[in-house]
Amino acid sequence: MRENGVERTGGLRAFIGPQADRGLARVALVAILVAAFLLRLDSIRFGLPAMLDPDELIFELGGYRMISSGTLNPGWFGHPATITMYVLAIVDVLVFAVGWIGGHFASPAQFGDAIYSDPGMIVLPGRIVMALFGVACVWLTHKLAHRLFDRPVALIAAALVAVSPVHVGLSQIIRSDMMATCFLLAALICAVDIMRDGNRGSYVLGALFVALATTTKWPFALAFLAIAAAIGMRAAKGEIGLVTALLRVVVVSVLSVVFAVLLSPYLVLDWQTLVSNLEGEAQKHHIGATGGTWLQNLAFYASGPLWRSLGPVALALAAIGLFTRSSRREFLPLAGPVAVGFLVAFAVQTLVWERWILPFIPLVAIAAALGLQAAWRMVGHGLKPKVAAGLAGIVGFAMILPPMMETSADTAERKADTRVIATNWLKANAAPDASILVEHFAFDLAPTDHRVLFPLAEAGCLDARDILSGKIQYDEVDAVRGGNSNLDYAAIPADMRETCRADYAVLTQFSRYRAEADRYPEKWAAYRDLIASGRVVARVRPVRGKIGGYEAVVVDLR
């Protein structure tokens, strides 16, 4: 039997029935999608009402800015994250509408006061939307693998993405990466359609998804390479002429730019902000994320995020899958240029981030599923069917188990973070009128009577309630950042540190500077002096599988 031009003999049908029954496969897919969503919902409230990922506020402030000022201009284009902020703005409107109908907010102004006191009321819905995009990635991985190969490969690939710890974790925070990965996968599916059928709708839809990916996160413009590769394959097979192929590449590229401008017009209309934001994003150093040579950067991604995402068995099977004949037929020619493009982008960057591996996870998962199928075919012919099926099941379980265990450990850590534990200690032990210096967005201290100070780089340490009542915007924060990648105590100029005098300090960034004291000697010295000037009354260290975050200390400075 053939499906989509691919011969289906044997394979992994033992996982879903001897005849790869379509109904049973659909049930299996639904089960995978439900499991993926439940994994992403578990611990999705992490930290709240405190904000433990500061970048989430960048996106939320962009979404809220459009509502409060009645404009479609997000005011920030660093990623550029335009589509992300538009989606968040829609979510914020829905949250307001529900609250207004329920009598919680009498006006948009009251809604604004509420979210500046507790941003969790819009952050949690935003995170749930990101989780839905994460599940959409699982479904799109299945759809892409099914188009290229068969149902067993598609189901195994989807299951791998569903349990991948990096994928699960990034589905629980408000960032542009997950959305961009969805649009990348959709563009790859369009590329498959272009390569096989070449209908005009696939070209237009492919250009649209390239534009969506680009206006969500810049590097994902590499999705265009898949469309170009599909056109090139049609020309190589003699289905279209070389001149026609070149013309179509030009048309799709122009159409992608047109769609991008229509989707995010302020990239052009507010180009000054665009240039300023891009300059701000071009950092050479970042605490905990400074890269090295191109080889060191690639080694970081291979041995760290990718290894953690899928595990050793899946990576070994992926290496097998990439060398199979069925992989070379369509998968590698289409996905290969995109993968190489991302590899080059990773290698030349001055910074390294775990989240940048995200576009590779679905592609490597498909290769791993293909490798498992190829391995089954190699050894299955000489064994009895039940023995072969059992062996395949053992290997499949060994492939899924490591990422599942990593996901479980990550989930436990997100539920118990060092920063939350430290502020909980203060709420239980500090005097009600005590002043507290914090380095994270400790909105969990808002209901208390404590005076909370927050370091705002060149502006010094400011009263957090004054910052919130002033409804500060990201461009205001960016103006006083002073080139610092982090807003922490070390970013305060030496002559402004008197503004940070408080009864207690919750320090959550010092251990990162201590680990890189040779690169940041002055910043580490600032922490060392501050800690020495007081008495450490509580210390919380991360414990794998139990407590997440960085080492945190509560210092009594009285």
Long-range contacts (C-beta under 8 A, 24 or more apart in sequence): 3-150, 3-151, 4-146, 4-147, 4-148, 4-150, 5-196, 6-148, 6-149, 6-150, 6-326, 8-150, 10-376, 10-377, 10-380, 11-150, 11-152, 11-153, 11-373, 11-376, 11-377, 12-152, 12-153, 12-155, 12-156, 12-369, 12-372, 12-373, 12-376, 12-392, 12-396, 13-152, 14-385, 14-388, 14-389, 14-392, 14-393, 15-152, 15-155, 15-156, 15-392, 15-393, 15-396, 16-151, 16-152, 16-155, 20-150, 20-151, 20-152, 22-151, 25-151, 25-155, 28-155, 29-139, 29-142, 29-154, 29-155, 29-158, 32-138, 32-142, 32-155, 32-158, 32-159, 32-162, 33-135, 33-138, 33-139, 33-158, 33-162, 35-162, 35-163, 36-134, 36-135, 36-138, 36-161, 36-162, 36-163, 37-131, 37-132, 37-135, 39-162, 39-163, 39-168, 39-407, 39-411, 40-131, 40-134, 40-135, 40-168, 40-171, 40-172, 41-128, 41-131, 42-411, 43-172, 43-411, 43-412, 43-414, 43-415, 44-124, 44-127, 44-128, 44-131, 44-172, 45-120, 45-124, 46-172, 46-414, 46-415, 46-417, 47-414, 47-417, 47-419, 47-420, 48-120, 48-123, 48-124, 48-443, 49-118, 49-119, 49-120, 49-443, 49-444, 49-446, 50-419, 50-420, 50-423, 50-440, 50-441, 50-442, 50-443, 50-444, 51-119, 51-123, 51-440, 51-441, 51-443, 52-417, 52-419, 52-420, 52-440, 52-441, 52-549, 53-173, 53-174, 54-440, 54-441, 54-487, 55-174, 55-175, 56-123, 56-126, 56-173, 56-174, 56-175, 57-119, 57-441, 57-474, 58-474, 59-84, 59-85, 59-88, 59-126, 59-174, 59-175, 59-176, 60-88, 60-92, 60-119, 60-122, 60-123, 60-126, 60-174, 61-473, 61-474, 62-88, 62-474, 63-87, 63-88, 63-89, 63-91, 63-92, 63-122, 63-126, 64-89, 64-92, 64-112, 64-115, 64-122, 65-473, 65-474, 67-92, 67-93, 67-96, 67-108, 68-108, 68-112, 68-471, 72-265, 72-266, 73-266, 73-269, 73-270, 74-266, 75-270, 75-273, 75-473, 75-474, 75-475, 76-273, 76-277, 76-474, 76-475, 77-264, 77-266, 77-267, 77-270, 77-273, 77-274, 77-277, 77-278, 78-277, 78-278, 78-280, 78-281, 79-176, 79-216, 79-217, 79-218, 79-281, 80-215, 80-216, 80-217, 80-218, 80-264, 80-267, 80-274, 80-277, 81-176, 81-216, 81-217, 82-215, 82-216, 82-263, 82-264, 82-266, 82-267, 83-176, 83-179, 83-212, 83-215, 83-216, 83-263, 83-264, 84-174, 84-175, 84-176, 84-179, 84-216, 87-129, 87-179, 88-122, 88-126, 88-129, 88-174, 91-122, 91-125, 91-126, 91-129, 92-122, 94-125, 95-121, 95-122, 95-125, 112-471, 116-468, 116-469, 116-471, 117-443, 117-446, 117-468, 118-443, 118-446, 119-441, 119-443, 120-443, 123-174, 126-174, 127-172, 127-173, 127-174, 130-170, 130-171, 130-172, 130-173, 130-174, 130-175, 130-178, 130-179, 131-171, 131-172, 133-171, 133-178, 133-179, 133-182, 134-167, 134-168, 134-170, 134-171, 134-172, 134-178, 135-171, 136-182, 137-161, 137-167, 137-171, 137-178, 137-181, 137-182, 137-185, 137-362, 138-162, 140-182, 140-185, 140-186, 140-189, 140-362, 141-185, 141-362, 141-365, 141-366, 143-185, 143-189, 144-185, 144-188, 144-189, 144-192, 144-362, 144-366, 145-366, 145-369, 147-189, 147-192, 148-192, 148-330, 148-331, 148-366, 149-326, 149-331, 149-366, 149-369, 149-370, 149-373, 152-369, 152-373, 153-366, 153-369, 153-370, 153-373, 154-369, 155-369, 156-365, 156-368, 156-369, 156-372, 156-373, 156-396, 157-362, 157-365, 157-366, 157-368, 157-369, 158-365, 159-400, 160-310, 160-314, 160-365, 160-368, 160-369, 160-399, 160-400, 160-403, 161-361, 161-362, 161-365, 163-400, 163-403, 163-404, 163-407, 164-309, 164-310, 164-361, 164-365, 164-403, 164-407, 165-308, 165-309, 165-403, 165-406, 165-407, 165-409, 165-410, 166-305, 166-308, 166-309, 166-354, 166-355, 166-357, 166-358, 166-361, 167-309, 167-358, 167-361, 168-407, 168-410, 168-411, 169-410, 169-414, 170-355, 170-358, 172-414, 175-355, 176-216, 176-217, 177-217, 177-355, 177-356, 177-358, 178-358, 179-216, 179-217, 180-213, 180-216, 180-217, 180-220, 180-359, 181-220, 181-358, 181-359, 181-361, 181-362, 183-209, 183-210, 183-212, 183-213, 183-216, 183-220, 183-223, 184-209, 184-213, 184-220, 184-222, 184-223, 184-338, 184-359, 185-362, 186-212, 187-213, 187-223, 187-224, 187-226, 187-227, 188-223, 188-226, 188-334, 188-335, 188-338, 190-227, 191-226, 191-227, 191-229, 191-230, 191-334, 192-230, 192-330, 192-334, 194-227, 194-230, 194-231, 194-234, 195-230, 195-233, 195-234, 195-330, 195-334, 198-234, 198-239, 198-240, 203-227, 203-248, 203-251, 203-252, 203-255, 204-255, 206-230, 206-252, 207-252, 207-255, 207-256, 207-259, 208-256, 208-259, 210-252, 210-256, 210-259, 211-256, 211-257, 211-258, 211-259, 211-260, 211-262, 211-263, 212-259, 212-263, 214-256, 214-260, 215-260, 215-263, 215-264, 215-267, 219-342, 219-345, 219-356, 220-359, 222-338, 222-341, 222-342, 222-345, 223-338, 224-252, 224-253, 224-256, 225-337, 225-338, 225-341, 226-334, 226-335, 226-337, 226-338, 227-252, 228-252, 228-337, 229-333, 229-334, 229-336, 229-337, 230-334, 233-330, 233-333, 233-334, 273-475, 280-478, 280-481, 283-350, 283-351, 283-485, 284-350, 285-350, 285-351, 285-485, 285-519, 286-351, 286-485, 286-486, 287-485, 287-486, 287-509, 287-512, 287-513, 287-516, 287-520, 288-512, 288-515, 288-516, 289-351, 289-352, 289-353, 290-350, 290-351, 290-352, 290-516, 290-519, 291-349, 291-350, 291-351, 291-352, 294-347, 294-348, 295-347, 297-346, 297-347, 297-349, 297-352, 298-343, 298-346, 298-347, 300-352, 301-346, 301-352, 301-356, 301-357, 301-360, 304-354, 305-354, 305-356, 305-357, 306-357, 306-360, 306-361, 306-364, 308-354, 308-403, 308-406, 309-357, 309-361, 309-364, 309-403, 310-361, 310-364, 310-365, 310-368, 310-402, 310-403, 311-399, 311-401, 311-402, 311-403, 311-406, 312-402, 313-395, 313-398, 313-399, 313-402, 314-364, 314-365, 314-368, 314-399, 314-402, 314-403, 315-364, 315-368, 316-371, 317-367, 317-368, 317-369, 317-371, 317-372, 317-375, 317-395, 317-399, 318-364, 318-365, 318-367, 318-368, 318-371, 319-367, 319-371, 320-370, 320-371, 320-374, 320-375, 321-366, 321-367, 321-368, 321-369, 321-370, 321-371, 321-372, 321-373, 321-374, 322-367, 322-370, 322-371, 324-370, 324-371, 324-374, 326-370, 327-367, 327-370, 331-366, 331-367, 331-370, 335-363, 338-363, 339-363, 368-399, 372-396, 372-399, 408-545, 409-544, 409-545, 410-548, 412-545, 412-546, 412-548, 413-542, 413-544, 413-545, 413-546, 413-547, 413-548, 413-549, 414-548, 416-546, 416-547, 416-548, 417-547, 417-548, 417-549, 418-508, 418-540, 418-541, 418-542, 418-547, 418-548, 418-549, 418-550, 418-551, 418-552, 419-506, 419-508, 419-549, 419-552, 420-444, 421-540, 421-547, 421-552, 422-506, 422-508, 422-538, 422-540, 422-552, 422-553, 422-554, 423-506, 425-538, 425-540, 425-554, 426-450, 426-504, 426-506, 426-554, 429-537, 429-538, 430-503, 430-504, 431-503, 434-502, 434-503, 434-504, 435-501, 435-502, 435-503, 435-504, 436-502, 436-503, 436-504, 436-505, 436-506, 437-461, 437-489, 437-500, 437-502, 437-504, 437-505, 437-506, 437-557, 438-464, 438-505, 438-506, 439-487, 439-488, 439-489, 439-506, 439-507, 439-508, 439-509, 440-506, 440-508, 442-506, 451-502, 453-499, 453-500, 453-502, 454-487, 455-487, 455-488, 455-489, 455-491, 455-492, 455-500, 456-480, 456-487, 457-481, 457-482, 457-484, 457-487, 457-491, 457-492, 458-482, 458-493, 458-496, 459-496, 460-492, 460-493, 460-496, 460-497, 460-499, 460-500, 461-492, 461-496, 461-497, 461-499, 461-500, 461-502, 462-499, 489-526, 489-527, 489-530, 490-520, 490-522, 490-523, 490-524, 490-526, 490-527, 491-523, 492-526, 494-526, 497-526, 501-557, 502-557, 503-556, 503-557, 503-558, 504-537, 504-554, 504-555, 504-556, 504-557, 504-558, 505-530, 505-534, 505-554, 505-555, 505-557, 506-552, 506-553, 506-554, 507-531, 507-552, 507-553, 507-555, 508-549, 508-550, 508-551, 508-552, 509-550, 510-551, 510-553, 511-550, 511-551, 512-550, 530-555, 530-557, 531-555, 533-557, 534-558
